[in-house]
Structure formats: structure tokens, C-alpha cells
């Protein structure tokens, strides 16, 4: 069963451009340093108001995102997002049902 993680976080709309830039640089750095890691960066569609929501998704070949790899990602995220006020990151782990059933 390959474990994946999904991380979402919010920033004030005034800081959305800086947050997106920091996130894009962070994702690119991870892809370069960890070539087997699949990372996607998303922004909530049609969101208005005072806050903007971002999501990062992480996948890797078996065994997937291990606790050690997750800890590495989170440590690097803390450093990458220090300049935008350390948004509270909400991390959730999932496994693909096809993998779990097989």
C-alpha cells in the first residue's frame, strides 16, 4: 500500500502571491532533490475573501511516503515558509483503495 500525503494551508489574500512563489520554489527544490517524489501544488478554485487556500500533494513509489520522508518534507517546508509567517499546515495521509484491496 503506497501512502500519500495531502497538505493544505491558508494565508491572508494579501500574501497570496508571496506564498505561491515560496511554495513553487519549495516544490521545485523537492522535485530536484528527491527525483522519485511526485509533488503537486494547487490553489483552491474560485475562492474569495480574506484567505487563500493552497494544497500540496505527495506521492512516491512503494512504500510511498514513509514517516521519515514525511518528516523530511515537513522540516524543509518549515524552512521554505519561514518568510511568509509559517502558515499552519494540515497534513493528512491516505492509501489508494486499489492498493489496499489487492
N, C-alpha and C positions, 0 to 999 in steps of 0.2 A: 504494500500500500504506500503510494507516494504521498507524502504530507506536503500541503501547500499552505502558504500564509497570505492573509489579506490584511492590509493595514490601512486604516482611514484616520484622517486628522483634519482639523479645521483651523483656518486663520481668518483674521479680520479681512474683509474685502479690500481694504486699503493696502494690505500687504500681499495680496494675491500674486501680483507679478513677481515680486521678490521671492515668494515661496515657490512659485512654479520654476523659476530659474534655479533656485537652490536644489529643488527636487530633481530637475532634469540633469543637473551636473552630478548629483549623487547617484542616480540611476545609471548614467553613462559610466561613472567610475566603477560601480559594482559589476557592470557587464564586462568591462575591460579586465578587472582584477579576478573575476570568477566566471570564466567563459562558459561553464556549463549551467549557469544560473539564468533562468528566463525571468525578466523583470518587466512589468508594465506600469506605467504611470497614467492615471486617469483623473479627470476632474468631473465632479457631479454636473450632469447636464441640466440646463435650464434652471440653475439655482440663482436666486436673487437674494437681496437682503444684505445684512451686515457681515455675514460669514461665508466663506468659500470652503467646500469640502474636496479634499484630494484623496485618492486611493492608490496604493502601491500593491501589486500582486507579485508573488514569488513562487516559482516552480523550479524543480530540478529533477533529474533522472533519479531512479531509486538509489537510496532510500528516501529521496525527497528532501524537504527542508528539515534537517535534524535540529534538535535543540541547540547544539553547538553552532551550527550555521545561523540559526535564528539569532543567537546571542551576538554573533559577529555582525550581522546586518544591523541589529539594534544599536550596537556600540558605534558603528560607522554612521548611522542615522543621527545619533546624538551629536556627533561632531559636525556633520553636514548641516544640521538645522540649528546650530548654536546661534548663528547670525540672524535668525528670524524668530527668536524667542522660544525655542524648544516647544513646538506645539505638542499637545497631549496626543500620543499615538495609541490607537486602539487596535490591538493585534488579535486576530482570530485564525485558528488553524482548521483545515478541512482535509479530508481524503476523498478521492474520487470513488464513487459508488461502484463503478465497474471494476476497479482495483480491489475494493473491499469484498465484492461478491465473488471474485474469481479466485 
